[in-house]
Amino acid sequence: MLSRVANTLYWMVRYVERADNLARLIDVNQQLLLDSERLDSERLRGFWQPIILSTGEEDLFNSLYDEAGSSEVIRFLSDDTRNPNSITSCIGLARENARTVRDQLSDDLWEALNALYLFTRSAEAKHLIASDPPRFYQNIRRSSETFLGIAASTLSRDEAWEFMDLGRHLERADKTTRFLDVSSYLSGEEEGTTAASDGLHWSAILRSCGALGAFRALNRNITAHAVVDFLVFSRDFPRSVRFCIDKADVSLHRISGTPRGTFSNDAERETGRLLADLNFGAADDAFSGGLHEYLDSLQTRFNRIGEAIFESYVLMPERIEGCLVDAGQSLSALAAWQMQQQQQQ
């Protein structure tokens, strides 16, 4: 498989998953906002700030908006095309990636993604964002789930599928940690105290992951430790960090053909290390040094895995460097290209 095609398929699915999870992330805050009867303008700003921080776009948001209220944040994260990580922008980038590898996709899959793209640019979507945001996010979530379901039903389990599945699970693991981190910001105190006593926050986070029913089947009470244990360390729930990293490890070894438990490149080595830590970890580990710090360290490791995937299967430094030198081009072009790819993660 061409590295360009692999990278395109990987990012196509990551962008769809990112849009789906962003809709879920906003829904978390909206549910929590409904549970807060009175918030002045300063507290309201602080209520939405975690969402902006979690996307890494706080500087861009501050340059575009004077206030950080509900309407401004919803617009910025939903349909503001000036934000490269808004839902509308992510779906647009996913469709553009799909267009360039149209021959690798089934007709049904292309039609599902194209329909989602047209919806995000429609008058109906603008109306829903203004008048009924939860319904807009529900449509995004259902359409994203439809896209992934069609992909699972119509694509062969070859290298193309493995790169798509790799992108989906790596993006999902990252966003699950960001769901959990919302409570760290909102508590305003140490992660294990106020958040643990406020079941509303943790219940909303579970609902955003579609995890409330599965969690209730195993746990009677909603506590901070139980939720973190479930969403980070569960071996069975499909949105837990541990489950996603395990699936990413499977895809990487199927792509390279090396047995699991060994590694042939940095991507497999980084993923294997993280999976081992998660296999033998527990919620106490997450809280011992602070939940926010633990989640932040996981996000850093996800980024390292993404960089290693790019370097192993797309960049191929020894080949790219030789081509640039032969062509008499500056290696700064390579550095700029690599930086652009890393900023997308």
C-alpha positions in Angstrom: 0.0 0.0 0.0 1.2 3.5 -0.8 2.2 5.5 2.2 0.1 8.4 0.9 -3.0 6.3 0.7 -2.4 4.8 4.2 -1.9 8.3 5.7 -5.1 9.6 4.0 -7.2 6.7 5.2 -5.8 7.0 8.7 -6.7 10.7 8.9 -10.0 10.3 7.2 -11.3 8.2 10.1 -9.5 10.2 12.7 -11.3 13.3 11.6 -14.7 11.6 11.6 -14.0 10.2 15.1 -12.8 13.6 16.2 -16.0 15.3 15.1 -18.0 12.6 16.9 -16.1 12.9 20.1 -16.2 16.7 19.9 -19.9 16.6 19.8 -19.9 14.3 22.8 -17.5 16.6 24.6 -19.7 19.6 24.2 -22.6 17.5 25.3 -20.9 16.8 28.6 -20.6 20.5 29.4 -24.2 21.2 28.3 -25.5 18.5 30.6 -23.4 19.8 33.5 -24.6 23.4 32.7 -28.2 22.3 33.1 -27.4 20.9 36.5 -26.0 24.3 37.6 -28.9 26.6 38.4 -27.1 29.9 38.7 -23.8 30.9 37.1 -22.6 34.5 36.7 -20.7 35.5 33.6 -17.3 34.8 35.2 -18.3 31.3 36.3 -19.9 30.7 33.0 -16.6 31.6 31.3 -14.8 29.1 33.5 -17.4 26.5 32.8 -16.7 26.5 29.1 -13.0 27.1 29.3 -12.1 23.4 29.8 -13.6 22.6 26.4 -11.5 25.2 24.7 -8.4 24.1 26.5 -9.0 20.4 25.6 -8.9 21.2 21.9 -5.7 23.2 22.2 -7.2 26.1 20.3 -7.4 28.7 23.2 -5.2 31.2 21.4 -7.3 31.0 18.2 -10.5 31.3 20.2 -9.3 34.3 22.1 -8.2 36.0 18.9 -11.7 35.5 17.3 -14.1 36.1 20.3 -14.2 38.6 23.1 -16.4 36.4 25.3 -16.3 32.8 26.3 -20.0 32.2 26.8 -22.2 29.3 25.6 -23.1 30.8 22.2 -19.5 31.7 21.3 -18.0 28.4 22.3 -20.7 26.4 20.6 -20.3 28.4 17.4 -16.4 28.1 17.5 -16.5 24.3 18.1 -19.5 23.5 15.9 -19.5 25.4 12.6 -16.8 28.0 12.6 -14.6 27.2 9.6 -11.9 29.5 10.9 -11.3 26.8 13.6 -9.6 23.8 11.9 -10.8 21.5 14.7 -14.5 22.5 14.6 -17.0 19.8 13.8 -17.7 21.3 10.4 -14.0 21.6 9.6 -13.3 18.0 10.7 -16.0 16.6 8.5 -14.8 18.7 5.6 -11.2 17.4 6.0 -12.5 13.8 6.3 -14.4 14.2 3.1 -11.5 15.7 1.3 -9.3 12.8 2.4 -11.9 10.4 1.3 -12.2 12.1 -2.1 -8.5 11.5 -2.8 -8.8 7.8 -2.2 -12.2 7.2 -3.6 -11.2 3.9 -5.2 -10.4 2.5 -1.7 -13.9 3.1 -0.4 -17.2 1.4 -0.9 -20.0 3.4 -2.6 -22.1 3.2 0.6 -19.2 4.5 2.7 -18.6 7.5 0.4 -22.3 8.3 0.3 -22.6 8.3 4.1 -19.6 10.6 4.5 -20.8 12.9 1.7 -24.3 13.1 3.3 -22.8 14.1 6.6 -20.6 16.7 4.9 -23.7 18.2 3.1 -25.6 18.3 6.4 -22.9 20.2 8.2 -23.1 22.9 5.5 -26.8 23.0 5.2 -29.3 25.6 6.4 -30.8 22.9 8.7 -27.5 22.5 10.5 -27.2 26.3 11.1 -30.8 26.4 12.4 -30.2 23.5 14.8 -27.0 25.0 16.1 -28.8 28.3 16.9 -32.1 26.8 18.2 -31.5 23.2 19.3 -27.8 22.4 19.7 -28.3 18.9 21.4 -30.2 17.8 18.3 -27.4 18.9 16.0 -24.8 17.0 18.1 -27.1 14.0 18.1 -27.2 14.0 14.3 -23.4 14.3 14.2 -23.0 11.4 16.5 -25.6 9.1 14.7 -24.1 10.0 11.3 -20.5 9.2 12.6 -21.7 5.9 14.0 -23.4 5.1 10.7 -20.2 5.9 8.8 -18.1 3.6 11.1 -20.8 0.8 10.9 -20.9 0.9 7.1 -17.1 0.8 7.0 -17.1 -2.3 9.2 -19.7 -3.9 7.0 -18.4 -3.1 3.5 -14.5 -3.0 3.7 -12.1 -5.9 3.4 -9.9 -6.5 6.4 -6.7 -5.6 4.6 -4.0 -3.0 5.2 -6.4 -0.2 4.3 -8.8 -1.3 7.1 -6.0 -1.6 9.6 -4.8 2.0 9.1 -8.4 3.2 9.4 -9.0 1.2 12.6 -5.7 2.4 13.9 -6.7 6.0 13.4 -10.1 5.4 15.0 -8.8 3.8 18.2 -5.9 6.2 18.7 -8.3 9.2 18.3 -10.9 7.6 20.6 -8.4 6.9 23.4 -7.2 10.5 23.3 -10.7 11.9 23.5 -11.7 9.6 26.4 -8.9 11.1 28.4 -10.2 14.6 27.5 -13.7 13.7 28.7 -12.3 12.7 32.0 -10.1 15.8 32.2 -13.2 18.1 32.0 -14.1 17.1 35.6 -10.5 18.0 36.7 -11.0 21.5 35.4 -14.5 21.9 36.8 -13.8 20.7 40.3 -11.4 23.6 41.0 -9.9 21.4 43.7 -7.8 18.2 43.9 -9.1 15.7 41.4 -10.1 13.0 43.9 -12.1 15.1 46.3 -14.8 17.4 44.9 -15.2 15.4 41.7 -15.6 12.2 43.6 -18.4 13.6 45.7 -20.2 15.1 42.7 -21.9 12.2 41.0 -23.5 14.5 38.4 -20.2 15.3 36.8 -19.1 11.7 36.5 -22.5 10.6 35.4 -22.5 13.1 32.6 -19.0 11.9 31.5 -20.2 8.3 31.4 -23.3 9.3 29.3 -21.1 11.2 26.9 -19.1 8.0 26.3 -22.3 5.9 26.0 -21.0 4.1 29.0 -23.6 4.6 31.7 -25.4 1.3 31.1 -22.3 -0.7 30.9 -20.9 1.0 34.0 -24.1 0.4 35.9 -23.9 -3.3 35.1 -20.7 -3.5 37.0 -20.9 -0.8 39.6 -23.6 0.3 42.0 -22.2 3.7 42.9 -20.8 6.4 40.6 -17.5 7.5 42.1 -14.4 9.1 40.7 -12.2 6.0 41.2 -14.8 3.7 39.7 -15.4 5.9 36.6 -11.6 6.3 36.0 -11.0 2.6 36.4 -13.8 1.8 33.9 -12.9 4.5 31.2 -9.2 4.0 31.4 -8.5 0.5 32.4 -11.4 -1.6 31.3 -10.5 -4.5 29.1 -14.0 -4.9 27.6 -15.6 -1.4 27.1 -14.8 -0.2 23.5 -14.2 3.4 24.5 -11.8 2.7 27.4 -8.2 3.8 26.9 -6.9 0.3 27.5 -9.2 -1.3 25.0 -8.4 1.3 22.3 -4.6 1.0 22.8 -4.9 -2.8 22.6 -6.8 -2.5 19.3 -4.2 0.0 18.0 -1.4 -2.5 19.0 -3.2 -5.3 17.1 -3.5 -3.1 13.9 0.1 -2.1 14.0 1.3 -5.7 14.2 -1.1 -6.8 11.5 0.3 -4.0 9.2 4.0 -5.0 9.9 3.4 -8.7 10.2 5.4 -9.0 13.4 4.1 -11.1 16.3 2.6 -9.2 19.2 4.9 -8.9 22.1 7.7 -7.9 19.8 8.3 -4.7 17.8 9.8 -3.8 14.4 9.4 0.0 14.6 9.0 2.8 17.1 5.2 2.9 16.7 4.9 -0.7 17.9 7.5 -0.1 20.7 5.6 3.0 22.1 2.2 1.3 21.8 3.5 -1.8 23.5 5.0 0.1 26.4 1.8 2.0 27.0 -0.3 -1.1 26.8 1.8 -2.9 29.3 1.4 0.1 31.7 -2.3 0.0 31.3 -2.5 -3.8 31.7 -0.9 -3.6 35.1 -2.3 -0.2 36.1 -5.2 0.8 38.3 -7.2 3.9 39.2 -5.0 4.5 42.3 -2.1 5.1 39.9 -4.1 7.8 38.1 -5.0 9.6 41.3 -1.7 9.2 43.2 0.0 12.1 41.4 -3.1 14.0 40.4 -5.7 12.9 37.8 -5.1 15.8 35.5 -1.3 15.1 35.4 -1.9 11.4 34.7 -4.3 12.2 31.8 -2.0 14.7 30.4 0.8 12.2 30.4 -1.4 9.7 28.5 -2.1 12.4 25.9 1.6 13.0 25.5 2.2 9.3 24.9 -0.7 9.2 22.4 1.1 12.0 20.5 4.3 10.1 20.5 2.6 7.1 19.1 1.1 9.2 16.3 4.4 10.8 15.5 6.0 7.3 15.4 3.3 6.0 13.0 3.9 9.0 10.8 7.7 8.5 10.8 7.4 4.7 10.3 4.8 4.6 7.5 4.6 8.0 5.9 7.7 10.1 6.4 10.4 7.4 5.9 13.2 9.8 6.8 16.1 8.0 4.9 14.1 8.0 1.7 12.6 11.5 2.0 16.0 13.1 2.9 17.7 11.5 0.0 15.1 12.8 -2.4 15.3 16.3 -1.1 19.1 16.4 -1.2 19.1 15.0 -4.8 16.6 17.6 -5.8 18.7 20.4 -4.2 15.9 21.4 -1.9 16.3 22.7 1.7 15.7 20.2 4.5 13.6 23.0 6.1 10.8 21.9 3.7 10.9 18.5 5.3 10.9 19.9 8.8 7.9 22.2 7.9 6.0 19.2 6.5 6.7 17.1 9.6 5.6 19.9 11.9 2.4 20.4 10.0 1.6 16.7 10.4 2.3 16.7 14.1 0.2 19.7 14.8 -2.9 17.8 13.4 -2.7 15.3 16.3 
